Amino acid sequence: METILGTSVPVFLGMTVVLFGGFAVLTGQAMGSAWRGPGRVFAYAVLLALGNRFLDFALFGAPLLHLAGTLVSLAVIFAIAYAAYRATLARRMVSQYPWLYDRAGPFGWREKRA
């Protein structure tokens, strides 16, 4: 598993999922609140994944240029950020336009029926 992640599992869970996952939630909420597109969420997720890789290298001695570990971190961080983005966007659409939209699950909305 360490060959795929580029670091140990506890370090991956602590740094990527907990610490940078929290940053990803805040990023997704900020992009959803500012009505930004999903492309910006991906761009910021890339930056977060690169920062995560650097801190893994600097603090825990993981290899800096580890493509598989960076891609796995990017996938996890982007998934968390995009989920927060969609949840924030759905909440904003329903609360800002209550006469037009109803909530359709945690990540979506639908037009009200006449």
N, C-alpha and C positions, 0 to 999 in steps of 0.2 A: 504494500500500500504506500510505503514511503517513496517508492520509485515513481509513482504516479503523482502524488501530492508534492513531492520535492521537500517535504519536511515530515516530522512525526505527526501522528493523528491528534494527540492532545494539543500540539502547537497549532495545527490546522483548525481544530475546533475552537480554540481560544482566540486566535488572531483573526481568522477569516470569518467564521460564523458569528462569534459573539461581538468582537470589537468592530471589525469592518462591516459586519452585518448591521450593527447599530448605525454606523455611518451611512450605509446604503438605505436604511429606512428613512433617515433624515433627508438624504438626497432625493429619494423618491417623493417624499412629502413636499419638499421645496419645489420640485419640478411640477408636481400636480397642482400645487397652490398658485404657481405663477403661470399656469396654462401653457407650459412648454411642451414640446413634442417628445415622443419616445426616443428619438435619435439623440437628444441631449442626455437622456437617462443613460443610454448606452455609452456615450462619450465620458460621462462622469464615472460610470462603472469601470471603464478601462483605466482611468486615472487612479481610482481606488484600488484596483487589482495590482497596478504597478507599485503603488505605495505599500500595499500589503506584502508584495514580494520583497521589496527593499527592507522592510522591517523584519521579515523572516530571516533575511540574509544578515542584517546588522545585529539583531538580538540573539538569534538562535543558530547562526552558522549554516543556514541553508544555502544551497547554491543560488547565486543571483540570477543567472541566465538559465532558468529551467522552464522550458516552454510548456510542458504538460502541467506543471504546478501552477503556472500563471493562468493557463486556460481554464483549469478547474476552479481556481479562485475567481476568475472573471465570471464563469457560469453561475457560481453560487451568489456572488455579489450582485450580478445583474438580475438574477431571479428575485432576490429579496428587494432590490430597488424598484424593479418593475411592478411587483405586487403592491408595494407601498404607493407607487405612482398611480396605479389603476384604482386602488381603494380610495385614495385622496381625490382623484378625478371624479369618481362615482359619487362620493359624498358631496363634493362641490356642485356637481350638476343637479343633484336632487335638492340640495338646500338653496341653491341660487335660483333655480327655475322650478319651484314646486308645482306650478300650474301646468307644466309641460311634461315632467318626467317623474316616474316612480322608480324605486330601487328594484333592481333585478339581481339579487345576490350581492356578495361583498365587493365585486369588481365591476359591476355593470349597472346600467339603467335602461329603461325602455320608455317609449312615449305613452302618455296616459291615454286610456281608451275613452272615446266620447260618450 
